[in-house]
């Protein structure tokens, strides 16, 4: 449960680059179907 708690603590801090660096893989793809957004790779997060 520590991983989940740490993830949401970081998300609540609104420091997206820190979240990406700590929790996302280099080839991350985020799909947000409600807005049709697609985020590819960590460089796109910040």
ModelCIF file with pLDDT and N, C-alpha, C, O atoms, coordinates in Angstrom:
data_MODEL
#
_entry.id   MODEL 
#
_entity.id                         1 
_entity.type                       polymer 
_entity.pdbx_number_of_molecules   1 
#
_entity_poly.entity_id                      1 
_entity_poly.type                           'polypeptide(L)' 
_entity_poly.nstd_linkage                   no 
_entity_poly.nstd_monomer                   no 
_entity_poly.pdbx_seq_one_letter_code       
;(UNK)(UNK)(UNK)(UNK)(UNK)(UNK)(UNK)(UNK)(UNK)(UNK)(UNK)(UNK)(UNK)(UNK)(UNK)(UNK)
(UNK)(UNK)(UNK)(UNK)(UNK)(UNK)(UNK)(UNK)(UNK)(UNK)(UNK)(UNK)(UNK)(UNK)(UNK)(UNK)
(UNK)(UNK)(UNK)(UNK)(UNK)(UNK)(UNK)(UNK)(UNK)(UNK)(UNK)(UNK)(UNK)(UNK)
;
_entity_poly.pdbx_seq_one_letter_code_can   XXXXXXXXXXXXXXXXXXXXXXXXXXXXXXXXXXXXXXXXXXXXXX 
_entity_poly.pdbx_strand_id                 A 
#
loop_
_entity_poly_seq.entity_id 
_entity_poly_seq.num 
_entity_poly_seq.mon_id 
_entity_poly_seq.hetero 
1 1  UNK n 
1 2  UNK n 
1 3  UNK n 
1 4  UNK n 
1 5  UNK n 
1 6  UNK n 
1 7  UNK n 
1 8  UNK n 
1 9  UNK n 
1 10 UNK n 
1 11 UNK n 
1 12 UNK n 
1 13 UNK n 
1 14 UNK n 
1 15 UNK n 
1 16 UNK n 
1 17 UNK n 
1 18 UNK n 
1 19 UNK n 
1 20 UNK n 
1 21 UNK n 
1 22 UNK n 
1 23 UNK n 
1 24 UNK n 
1 25 UNK n 
1 26 UNK n 
1 27 UNK n 
1 28 UNK n 
1 29 UNK n 
1 30 UNK n 
1 31 UNK n 
1 32 UNK n 
1 33 UNK n 
1 34 UNK n 
1 35 UNK n 
1 36 UNK n 
1 37 UNK n 
1 38 UNK n 
1 39 UNK n 
1 40 UNK n 
1 41 UNK n 
1 42 UNK n 
1 43 UNK n 
1 44 UNK n 
1 45 UNK n 
1 46 UNK n 
#
_struct_asym.id          A 
_struct_asym.entity_id   1 
#
loop_
_ma_qa_metric.id 
_ma_qa_metric.mode 
_ma_qa_metric.name 
_ma_qa_metric.software_group_id 
_ma_qa_metric.type 
1 global pLDDT . pLDDT 
2 local  pLDDT . pLDDT 
#
_ma_qa_metric_global.metric_id      1 
_ma_qa_metric_global.metric_value   84.26 
_ma_qa_metric_global.model_id       1 
_ma_qa_metric_global.ordinal_id     1 
#
loop_
_ma_qa_metric_local.label_asym_id 
_ma_qa_metric_local.label_comp_id 
_ma_qa_metric_local.label_seq_id 
_ma_qa_metric_local.metric_id 
_ma_qa_metric_local.metric_value 
_ma_qa_metric_local.model_id 
_ma_qa_metric_local.ordinal_id 
A UNK 1  2 72.00 1 1  
A UNK 2  2 92.00 1 2  
A UNK 3  2 89.00 1 3  
A UNK 4  2 91.00 1 4  
A UNK 5  2 92.00 1 5  
A UNK 6  2 90.00 1 6  
A UNK 7  2 88.00 1 7  
A UNK 8  2 91.00 1 8  
A UNK 9  2 91.00 1 9  
A UNK 10 2 89.00 1 10 
A UNK 11 2 89.00 1 11 
A UNK 12 2 94.00 1 12 
A UNK 13 2 92.00 1 13 
A UNK 14 2 88.00 1 14 
A UNK 15 2 84.00 1 15 
A UNK 16 2 82.00 1 16 
A UNK 17 2 83.00 1 17 
A UNK 18 2 84.00 1 18 
A UNK 19 2 85.00 1 19 
A UNK 20 2 85.00 1 20 
A UNK 21 2 86.00 1 21 
A UNK 22 2 88.00 1 22 
A UNK 23 2 89.00 1 23 
A UNK 24 2 86.00 1 24 
A UNK 25 2 87.00 1 25 
A UNK 26 2 83.00 1 26 
A UNK 27 2 86.00 1 27 
A UNK 28 2 86.00 1 28 
A UNK 29 2 89.00 1 29 
A UNK 30 2 86.00 1 30 
A UNK 31 2 91.00 1 31 
A UNK 32 2 88.00 1 32 
A UNK 33 2 91.00 1 33 
A UNK 34 2 93.00 1 34 
A UNK 35 2 94.00 1 35 
A UNK 36 2 92.00 1 36 
A UNK 37 2 90.00 1 37 
A UNK 38 2 88.00 1 38 
A UNK 39 2 83.00 1 39 
A UNK 40 2 82.00 1 40 
A UNK 41 2 70.00 1 41 
A UNK 42 2 63.00 1 42 
A UNK 43 2 64.00 1 43 
A UNK 44 2 58.00 1 44 
A UNK 45 2 58.00 1 45 
A UNK 46 2 54.00 1 46 
#
loop_
_atom_site.group_PDB 
_atom_site.id 
_atom_site.type_symbol 
_atom_site.label_atom_id 
_atom_site.label_alt_id 
_atom_site.label_comp_id 
_atom_site.label_asym_id 
_atom_site.label_entity_id 
_atom_site.label_seq_id 
_atom_site.pdbx_PDB_ins_code 
_atom_site.Cartn_x 
_atom_site.Cartn_y 
_atom_site.Cartn_z 
_atom_site.occupancy 
_atom_site.B_iso_or_equiv 
_atom_site.pdbx_formal_charge 
_atom_site.auth_seq_id 
_atom_site.auth_comp_id 
_atom_site.auth_asym_id 
_atom_site.auth_atom_id 
_atom_site.pdbx_PDB_model_num 
ATOM 1   N N  . UNK A 1 1  ? 0.804   -1.207 0.000   1.00 72.00 ? 1  UNK A N  1 
ATOM 2   C CA . UNK A 1 1  ? 0.000   0.000  0.000   1.00 72.00 ? 1  UNK A CA 1 
ATOM 3   C C  . UNK A 1 1  ? 0.843   1.266  0.000   1.00 72.00 ? 1  UNK A C  1 
ATOM 4   O O  . UNK A 1 1  ? 0.349   2.342  -0.339  1.00 72.00 ? 1  UNK A O  1 
ATOM 5   N N  . UNK A 1 2  ? 2.095   1.146  0.373   1.00 92.00 ? 2  UNK A N  1 
ATOM 6   C CA . UNK A 1 2  ? 2.959   2.317  0.400   1.00 92.00 ? 2  UNK A CA 1 
ATOM 7   C C  . UNK A 1 2  ? 3.123   2.923  -0.993  1.00 92.00 ? 2  UNK A C  1 
ATOM 8   O O  . UNK A 1 2  ? 3.143   4.146  -1.133  1.00 92.00 ? 2  UNK A O  1 
ATOM 9   N N  . UNK A 1 3  ? 3.240   2.090  -2.018  1.00 89.00 ? 3  UNK A N  1 
ATOM 10  C CA . UNK A 1 3  ? 3.386   2.588  -3.391  1.00 89.00 ? 3  UNK A CA 1 
ATOM 11  C C  . UNK A 1 3  ? 2.173   3.413  -3.796  1.00 89.00 ? 3  UNK A C  1 
ATOM 12  O O  . UNK A 1 3  ? 2.312   4.490  -4.375  1.00 89.00 ? 3  UNK A O  1 
ATOM 13  N N  . UNK A 1 4  ? 0.999   2.910  -3.494  1.00 91.00 ? 4  UNK A N  1 
ATOM 14  C CA . UNK A 1 4  ? -0.233  3.617  -3.848  1.00 91.00 ? 4  UNK A CA 1 
ATOM 15  C C  . UNK A 1 4  ? -0.332  4.930  -3.081  1.00 91.00 ? 4  UNK A C  1 
ATOM 16  O O  . UNK A 1 4  ? -0.654  5.968  -3.659  1.00 91.00 ? 4  UNK A O  1 
ATOM 17  N N  . UNK A 1 5  ? -0.061  4.885  -1.802  1.00 92.00 ? 5  UNK A N  1 
ATOM 18  C CA . UNK A 1 5  ? -0.102  6.101  -0.982  1.00 92.00 ? 5  UNK A CA 1 
ATOM 19  C C  . UNK A 1 5  ? 0.921   7.120  -1.485  1.00 92.00 ? 5  UNK A C  1 
ATOM 20  O O  . UNK A 1 5  ? 0.611   8.306  -1.602  1.00 92.00 ? 5  UNK A O  1 
ATOM 21  N N  . UNK A 1 6  ? 2.133   6.662  -1.783  1.00 90.00 ? 6  UNK A N  1 
ATOM 22  C CA . UNK A 1 6  ? 3.182   7.560  -2.276  1.00 90.00 ? 6  UNK A CA 1 
ATOM 23  C C  . UNK A 1 6  ? 2.799   8.183  -3.618  1.00 90.00 ? 6  UNK A C  1 
ATOM 24  O O  . UNK A 1 6  ? 3.052   9.363  -3.858  1.00 90.00 ? 6  UNK A O  1 
ATOM 25  N N  . UNK A 1 7  ? 2.180   7.372  -4.496  1.00 88.00 ? 7  UNK A N  1 
ATOM 26  C CA . UNK A 1 7  ? 1.744   7.888  -5.792  1.00 88.00 ? 7  UNK A CA 1 
ATOM 27  C C  . UNK A 1 7  ? 0.729   9.006  -5.611  1.00 88.00 ? 7  UNK A C  1 
ATOM 28  O O  . UNK A 1 7  ? 0.878   10.074 -6.204  1.00 88.00 ? 7  UNK A O  1 
ATOM 29  N N  . UNK A 1 8  ? -0.306  8.779  -4.797  1.00 91.00 ? 8  UNK A N  1 
ATOM 30  C CA . UNK A 1 8  ? -1.346  9.781  -4.646  1.00 91.00 ? 8  UNK A CA 1 
ATOM 31  C C  . UNK A 1 8  ? -0.879  10.996 -3.850  1.00 91.00 ? 8  UNK A C  1 
ATOM 32  O O  . UNK A 1 8  ? -1.384  12.099 -4.058  1.00 91.00 ? 8  UNK A O  1 
ATOM 33  N N  . UNK A 1 9  ? 0.056   10.813 -2.963  1.00 91.00 ? 9  UNK A N  1 
ATOM 34  C CA . UNK A 1 9  ? 0.654   11.969 -2.277  1.00 91.00 ? 9  UNK A CA 1 
ATOM 35  C C  . UNK A 1 9  ? 1.376   12.850 -3.289  1.00 91.00 ? 9  UNK A C  1 
ATOM 36  O O  . UNK A 1 9  ? 1.252   14.075 -3.260  1.00 91.00 ? 9  UNK A O  1 
ATOM 37  N N  . UNK A 1 10 ? 2.126   12.221 -4.179  1.00 89.00 ? 10 UNK A N  1 
ATOM 38  C CA . UNK A 1 10 ? 2.829   12.975 -5.221  1.00 89.00 ? 10 UNK A CA 1 
ATOM 39  C C  . UNK A 1 10 ? 1.839   13.644 -6.175  1.00 89.00 ? 10 UNK A C  1 
ATOM 40  O O  . UNK A 1 10 ? 2.030   14.801 -6.549  1.00 89.00 ? 10 UNK A O  1 
ATOM 41  N N  . UNK A 1 11 ? 0.790   12.934 -6.570  1.00 89.00 ? 11 UNK A N  1 
ATOM 42  C CA . UNK A 1 11 ? -0.222  13.517 -7.462  1.00 89.00 ? 11 UNK A CA 1 
ATOM 43  C C  . UNK A 1 11 ? -0.899  14.723 -6.816  1.00 89.00 ? 11 UNK A C  1 
ATOM 44  O O  . UNK A 1 11 ? -1.149  15.726 -7.485  1.00 89.00 ? 11 UNK A O  1 
ATOM 45  N N  . UNK A 1 12 ? -1.192  14.632 -5.540  1.00 94.00 ? 12 UNK A N  1 
ATOM 46  C CA . UNK A 1 12 ? -1.838  15.748 -4.844  1.00 94.00 ? 12 UNK A CA 1 
ATOM 47  C C  . UNK A 1 12 ? -0.931  16.960 -4.721  1.00 94.00 ? 12 UNK A C  1 
ATOM 48  O O  . UNK A 1 12 ? -1.408  18.072 -4.492  1.00 94.00 ? 12 UNK A O  1 
ATOM 49  N N  . UNK A 1 13 ? 0.377   16.754 -4.873  1.00 92.00 ? 13 UNK A N  1 
ATOM 50  C CA . UNK A 1 13 ? 1.318   17.868 -4.836  1.00 92.00 ? 13 UNK A CA 1 
ATOM 51  C C  . UNK A 1 13 ? 1.385   18.647 -6.136  1.00 92.00 ? 13 UNK A C  1 
ATOM 52  O O  . UNK A 1 13 ? 2.022   19.698 -6.200  1.00 92.00 ? 13 UNK A O  1 
ATOM 53  N N  . UNK A 1 14 ? 0.722   18.129 -7.189  1.00 88.00 ? 14 UNK A N  1 
ATOM 54  C CA . UNK A 1 14 ? 0.682   18.789 -8.500  1.00 88.00 ? 14 UNK A CA 1 
ATOM 55  C C  . UNK A 1 14 ? 2.063   19.014 -9.113  1.00 88.00 ? 14 UNK A C  1 
ATOM 56  O O  . UNK A 1 14 ? 2.235   19.924 -9.924  1.00 88.00 ? 14 UNK A O  1 
ATOM 57  N N  . UNK A 1 15 ? 3.036   18.210 -8.741  1.00 84.00 ? 15 UNK A N  1 
ATOM 58  C CA . UNK A 1 15 ? 4.370   18.274 -9.351  1.00 84.00 ? 15 UNK A CA 1 
ATOM 59  C C  . UNK A 1 15 ? 4.451   17.120 -10.348 1.00 84.00 ? 15 UNK A C  1 
ATOM 60  O O  . UNK A 1 15 ? 4.967   16.046 -10.040 1.00 84.00 ? 15 UNK A O  1 
ATOM 61  N N  . UNK A 1 16 ? 3.928   17.369 -11.550 1.00 82.00 ? 16 UNK A N  1 
ATOM 62  C CA . UNK A 1 16 ? 3.775   16.298 -12.535 1.00 82.00 ? 16 UNK A CA 1 
ATOM 63  C C  . UNK A 1 16 ? 5.111   15.696 -12.956 1.00 82.00 ? 16 UNK A C  1 
ATOM 64  O O  . UNK A 1 16 ? 5.190   14.496 -13.219 1.00 82.00 ? 16 UNK A O  1 
ATOM 65  N N  . UNK A 1 17 ? 6.147   16.500 -13.022 1.00 83.00 ? 17 UNK A N  1 
ATOM 66  C CA . UNK A 1 17 ? 7.451   15.966 -13.417 1.00 83.00 ? 17 UNK A CA 1 
ATOM 67  C C  . UNK A 1 17 ? 7.971   15.005 -12.360 1.00 83.00 ? 17 UNK A C  1 
ATOM 68  O O  . UNK A 1 17 ? 8.538   13.967 -12.700 1.00 83.00 ? 17 UNK A O  1 
ATOM 69  N N  . UNK A 1 18 ? 7.792   15.328 -11.093 1.00 84.00 ? 18 UNK A N  1 
ATOM 70  C CA . UNK A 1 18 ? 8.221   14.426 -10.020 1.00 84.00 ? 18 UNK A CA 1 
ATOM 71  C C  . UNK A 1 18 ? 7.436   13.118 -10.062 1.00 84.00 ? 18 UNK A C  1 
ATOM 72  O O  . UNK A 1 18 ? 8.002   12.046 -9.848  1.00 84.00 ? 18 UNK A O  1 
ATOM 73  N N  . UNK A 1 19 ? 6.133   13.201 -10.337 1.00 85.00 ? 19 UNK A N  1 
ATOM 74  C CA . UNK A 1 19 ? 5.318   11.995 -10.469 1.00 85.00 ? 19 UNK A CA 1 
ATOM 75  C C  . UNK A 1 19 ? 5.820   11.158 -11.631 1.00 85.00 ? 19 UNK A C  1 
ATOM 76  O O  . UNK A 1 19 ? 5.990   9.946  -11.496 1.00 85.00 ? 19 UNK A O  1 
ATOM 77  N N  . UNK A 1 20 ? 6.057   11.785 -12.760 1.00 85.00 ? 20 UNK A N  1 
ATOM 78  C CA . UNK A 1 20 ? 6.530   11.066 -13.941 1.00 85.00 ? 20 UNK A CA 1 
ATOM 79  C C  . UNK A 1 20 ? 7.868   10.401 -13.676 1.00 85.00 ? 20 UNK A C  1 
ATOM 80  O O  . UNK A 1 20 ? 8.058   9.229  -14.004 1.00 85.00 ? 20 UNK A O  1 
ATOM 81  N N  . UNK A 1 21 ? 8.787   11.134 -13.091 1.00 86.00 ? 21 UNK A N  1 
ATOM 82  C CA . UNK A 1 21 ? 10.124  10.593 -12.818 1.00 86.00 ? 21 UNK A CA 1 
ATOM 83  C C  . UNK A 1 21 ? 10.070  9.407  -11.859 1.00 86.00 ? 21 UNK A C  1 
ATOM 84  O O  . UNK A 1 21 ? 10.816  8.441  -12.021 1.00 86.00 ? 21 UNK A O  1 
ATOM 85  N N  . UNK A 1 22 ? 9.202   9.477  -10.873 1.00 88.00 ? 22 UNK A N  1 
ATOM 86  C CA . UNK A 1 22 ? 9.164   8.447  -9.834  1.00 88.00 ? 22 UNK A CA 1 
ATOM 87  C C  . UNK A 1 22 ? 8.300   7.234  -10.188 1.00 88.00 ? 22 UNK A C  1 
ATOM 88  O O  . UNK A 1 22 ? 8.581   6.126  -9.733  1.00 88.00 ? 22 UNK A O  1 
ATOM 89  N N  . UNK A 1 23 ? 7.243   7.434  -11.000 1.00 89.00 ? 23 UNK A N  1 
ATOM 90  C CA . UNK A 1 23 ? 6.250   6.370  -11.132 1.00 89.00 ? 23 UNK A CA 1 
ATOM 91  C C  . UNK A 1 23 ? 5.954   5.895  -12.551 1.00 89.00 ? 23 UNK A C  1 
ATOM 92  O O  . UNK A 1 23 ? 5.328   4.849  -12.722 1.00 89.00 ? 23 UNK A O  1 
ATOM 93  N N  . UNK A 1 24 ? 6.384   6.628  -13.568 1.00 86.00 ? 24 UNK A N  1 
ATOM 94  C CA . UNK A 1 24 ? 6.023   6.255  -14.936 1.00 86.00 ? 24 UNK A CA 1 
ATOM 95  C C  . UNK A 1 24 ? 7.219   5.714  -15.708 1.00 86.00 ? 24 UNK A C  1 
ATOM 96  O O  . UNK A 1 24 ? 8.351   6.161  -15.521 1.00 86.00 ? 24 UNK A O  1 
ATOM 97  N N  . UNK A 1 25 ? 6.954   4.752  -16.571 1.00 87.00 ? 25 UNK A N  1 
ATOM 98  C CA . UNK A 1 25 ? 7.999   4.186  -17.423 1.00 87.00 ? 25 UNK A CA 1 
ATOM 99  C C  . UNK A 1 25 ? 8.340   5.170  -18.542 1.00 87.00 ? 25 UNK A C  1 
ATOM 100 O O  . UNK A 1 25 ? 7.535   6.039  -18.878 1.00 87.00 ? 25 UNK A O  1 
ATOM 101 N N  . UNK A 1 26 ? 9.519   5.032  -19.109 1.00 83.00 ? 26 UNK A N  1 
ATOM 102 C CA . UNK A 1 26 ? 9.951   5.920  -20.187 1.00 83.00 ? 26 UNK A CA 1 
ATOM 103 C C  . UNK A 1 26 ? 9.020   5.880  -21.391 1.00 83.00 ? 26 UNK A C  1 
ATOM 104 O O  . UNK A 1 26 ? 8.883   6.874  -22.104 1.00 83.00 ? 26 UNK A O  1 
ATOM 105 N N  . UNK A 1 27 ? 8.382   4.738  -21.623 1.00 86.00 ? 27 UNK A N  1 
ATOM 106 C CA . UNK A 1 27 ? 7.490   4.605  -22.780 1.00 86.00 ? 27 UNK A CA 1 
ATOM 107 C C  . UNK A 1 27 ? 6.011   4.742  -22.390 1.00 86.00 ? 27 UNK A C  1 
ATOM 108 O O  . UNK A 1 27 ? 5.133   4.194  -23.057 1.00 86.00 ? 27 UNK A O  1 
ATOM 109 N N  . UNK A 1 28 ? 5.753   5.463  -21.326 1.00 86.00 ? 28 UNK A N  1 
ATOM 110 C CA . UNK A 1 28 ? 4.395   5.690  -20.831 1.00 86.00 ? 28 UNK A CA 1 
ATOM 111 C C  . UNK A 1 28 ? 3.498   6.284  -21.912 1.00 86.00 ? 28 UNK A C  1 
ATOM 112 O O  . UNK A 1 28 ? 3.916   7.171  -22.656 1.00 86.00 ? 28 UNK A O  1 
ATOM 113 N N  . UNK A 1 29 ? 2.265   5.793  -21.993 1.00 89.00 ? 29 UNK A N  1 
ATOM 114 C CA . UNK A 1 29 ? 1.227   6.386  -22.838 1.00 89.00 ? 29 UNK A CA 1 
ATOM 115 C C  . UNK A 1 29 ? -0.010  6.563  -21.963 1.00 89.00 ? 29 UNK A C  1 
ATOM 116 O O  . UNK A 1 29 ? -0.570  5.589  -21.459 1.00 89.00 ? 29 UNK A O  1 
ATOM 117 N N  . UNK A 1 30 ? -0.424  7.801  -21.789 1.00 86.00 ? 30 UNK A N  1 
ATOM 118 C CA . UNK A 1 30 ? -1.622  8.106  -21.008 1.00 86.00 ? 30 UNK A CA 1 
ATOM 119 C C  . UNK A 1 30 ? -2.779  8.427  -21.937 1.00 86.00 ? 30 UNK A C  1 
ATOM 120 O O  . UNK A 1 30 ? -2.676  9.308  -22.791 1.00 86.00 ? 30 UNK A O  1 
ATOM 121 N N  . UNK A 1 31 ? -3.869  7.716  -21.770 1.00 91.00 ? 31 UNK A N  1 
ATOM 122 C CA . UNK A 1 31 ? -5.053  7.932  -22.598 1.00 91.00 ? 31 UNK A CA 1 
ATOM 123 C C  . UNK A 1 31 ? -6.171  8.501  -21.731 1.00 91.00 ? 31 UNK A C  1 
ATOM 124 O O  . UNK A 1 31 ? -6.551  7.899  -20.727 1.00 91.00 ? 31 UNK A O  1 
ATOM 125 N N  . UNK A 1 32 ? -6.689  9.643  -22.114 1.00 88.00 ? 32 UNK A N  1 
ATOM 126 C CA . UNK A 1 32 ? -7.791  10.283 -21.407 1.00 88.00 ? 32 UNK A CA 1 
ATOM 127 C C  . UNK A 1 32 ? -8.983  10.331 -22.361 1.00 88.00 ? 32 UNK A C  1 
ATOM 128 O O  . UNK A 1 32 ? -9.153  11.313 -23.084 1.00 88.00 ? 32 UNK A O  1 
ATOM 129 N N  . UNK A 1 33 ? -9.813  9.278  -22.372 1.00 91.00 ? 33 UNK A N  1 
ATOM 130 C CA . UNK A 1 33 ? -10.877 9.172  -23.373 1.00 91.00 ? 33 UNK A CA 1 
ATOM 131 C C  . UNK A 1 33 ? -11.937 10.269 -23.298 1.00 91.00 ? 33 UNK A C  1 
ATOM 132 O O  . UNK A 1 33 ? -12.532 10.615 -24.318 1.00 91.00 ? 33 UNK A O  1 
ATOM 133 N N  . UNK A 1 34 ? -12.181 10.812 -22.129 1.00 93.00 ? 34 UNK A N  1 
ATOM 134 C CA . UNK A 1 34 ? -13.228 11.827 -22.010 1.00 93.00 ? 34 UNK A CA 1 
ATOM 135 C C  . UNK A 1 34 ? -12.863 13.118 -22.733 1.00 93.00 ? 34 UNK A C  1 
ATOM 136 O O  . UNK A 1 34 ? -13.751 13.866 -23.142 1.00 93.00 ? 34 UNK A O  1 
ATOM 137 N N  . UNK A 1 35 ? -11.557 13.392 -22.899 1.00 94.00 ? 35 UNK A N  1 
ATOM 138 C CA . UNK A 1 35 ? -11.135 14.612 -23.595 1.00 94.00 ? 35 UNK A CA 1 
ATOM 139 C C  . UNK A 1 35 ? -10.329 14.305 -24.852 1.00 94.00 ? 35 UNK A C  1 
ATOM 140 O O  . UNK A 1 35 ? -9.860  15.223 -25.525 1.00 94.00 ? 35 UNK A O  1 
ATOM 141 N N  . UNK A 1 36 ? -10.162 13.029 -25.176 1.00 92.00 ? 36 UNK A N  1 
ATOM 142 C CA . UNK A 1 36 ? -9.408  12.570 -26.350 1.00 92.00 ? 36 UNK A CA 1 
ATOM 143 C C  . UNK A 1 36 ? -7.934  12.941 -26.292 1.00 92.00 ? 36 UNK A C  1 
ATOM 144 O O  . UNK A 1 36 ? -7.272  12.993 -27.329 1.00 92.00 ? 36 UNK A O  1 
ATOM 145 N N  . UNK A 1 37 ? -7.410  13.199 -25.100 1.00 90.00 ? 37 UNK A N  1 
ATOM 146 C CA . UNK A 1 37 ? -5.987  13.511 -24.962 1.00 90.00 ? 37 UNK A CA 1 
ATOM 147 C C  . UNK A 1 37 ? -5.169  12.225 -24.927 1.00 90.00 ? 37 UNK A C  1 
ATOM 148 O O  . UNK A 1 37 ? -5.591  11.210 -24.372 1.00 90.00 ? 37 UNK A O  1 
ATOM 149 N N  . UNK A 1 38 ? -3.992  12.296 -25.534 1.00 88.00 ? 38 UNK A N  1 
ATOM 150 C CA . UNK A 1 38 ? -3.030  11.199 -25.490 1.00 88.00 ? 38 UNK A CA 1 
ATOM 151 C C  . UNK A 1 38 ? -1.687  11.813 -25.131 1.00 88.00 ? 38 UNK A C  1 
ATOM 152 O O  . UNK A 1 38 ? -1.210  12.721 -25.811 1.00 88.00 ? 38 UNK A O  1 
ATOM 153 N N  . UNK A 1 39 ? -1.076  11.313 -24.054 1.00 83.00 ? 39 UNK A N  1 
ATOM 154 C CA . UNK A 1 39 ? 0.239   11.774 -23.623 1.00 83.00 ? 39 UNK A CA 1 
ATOM 155 C C  . UNK A 1 39 ? 1.205   10.642 -23.867 1.00 83.00 ? 39 UNK A C  1 
ATOM 156 O O  . UNK A 1 39 ? 1.059   9.558  -23.303 1.00 83.00 ? 39 UNK A O  1 
ATOM 157 N N  . UNK A 1 40 ? 2.190   10.890 -24.706 1.00 82.00 ? 40 UNK A N  1 
ATOM 158 C CA . UNK A 1 40 ? 3.177   9.856  -25.045 1.00 82.00 ? 40 UNK A CA 1 
ATOM 159 C C  . UNK A 1 40 ? 4.542   10.275 -24.517 1.00 82.00 ? 40 UNK A C  1 
ATOM 160 O O  . UNK A 1 40 ? 5.009   11.384 -24.775 1.00 82.00 ? 40 UNK A O  1 
ATOM 161 N N  . UNK A 1 41 ? 5.166   9.382  -23.782 1.00 70.00 ? 41 UNK A N  1 
ATOM 162 C CA . UNK A 1 41 ? 6.531   9.541  -23.278 1.00 70.00 ? 41 UNK A CA 1 
ATOM 163 C C  . UNK A 1 41 ? 6.602   10.555 -22.134 1.00 70.00 ? 41 UNK A C  1 
ATOM 164 O O  . UNK A 1 41 ? 5.766   11.452 -22.024 1.00 70.00 ? 41 UNK A O  1 
ATOM 165 N N  . UNK A 1 42 ? 7.581   10.395 -21.319 1.00 63.00 ? 42 UNK A N  1 
ATOM 166 C CA . UNK A 1 42 ? 7.718   11.241 -20.131 1.00 63.00 ? 42 UNK A CA 1 
ATOM 167 C C  . UNK A 1 42 ? 7.981   12.705 -20.487 1.00 63.00 ? 42 UNK A C  1 
ATOM 168 O O  . UNK A 1 42 ? 7.591   13.593 -19.729 1.00 63.00 ? 42 UNK A O  1 
ATOM 169 N N  . UNK A 1 43 ? 8.622   12.975 -21.602 1.00 64.00 ? 43 UNK A N  1 
ATOM 170 C CA . UNK A 1 43 ? 8.921   14.364 -21.976 1.00 64.00 ? 43 UNK A CA 1 
ATOM 171 C C  . UNK A 1 43 ? 7.658   15.184 -22.167 1.00 64.00 ? 43 UNK A C  1 
ATOM 172 O O  . UNK A 1 43 ? 7.704   16.411 -22.082 1.00 64.00 ? 43 UNK A O  1 
ATOM 173 N N  . UNK A 1 44 ? 6.541   14.537 -22.421 1.00 58.00 ? 44 UNK A N  1 
ATOM 174 C CA . UNK A 1 44 ? 5.277   15.239 -22.640 1.00 58.00 ? 44 UNK A CA 1 
ATOM 175 C C  . UNK A 1 44 ? 4.520   15.545 -21.367 1.00 58.00 ? 44 UNK A C  1 
ATOM 176 O O  . UNK A 1 44 ? 3.513   16.252 -21.404 1.00 58.00 ? 44 UNK A O  1 
ATOM 177 N N  . UNK A 1 45 ? 4.977   15.035 -20.250 1.00 58.00 ? 45 UNK A N  1 
ATOM 178 C CA . UNK A 1 45 ? 4.224   15.168 -18.994 1.00 58.00 ? 45 UNK A CA 1 
ATOM 179 C C  . UNK A 1 45 ? 4.346   16.564 -18.419 1.00 58.00 ? 45 UNK A C  1 
ATOM 180 O O  . UNK A 1 45 ? 3.343   17.129 -17.983 1.00 58.00 ? 45 UNK A O  1 
ATOM 181 N N  . UNK A 1 46 ? 5.526   17.135 -18.402 1.00 54.00 ? 46 UNK A N  1 
ATOM 182 C CA . UNK A 1 46 ? 5.713   18.428 -17.736 1.00 54.00 ? 46 UNK A CA 1 
ATOM 183 C C  . UNK A 1 46 ? 5.338   19.592 -18.608 1.00 54.00 ? 46 UNK A C  1 
ATOM 184 O O  . UNK A 1 46 ? 5.443   20.742 -18.181 1.00 54.00 ? 46 UNK A O  1 
#
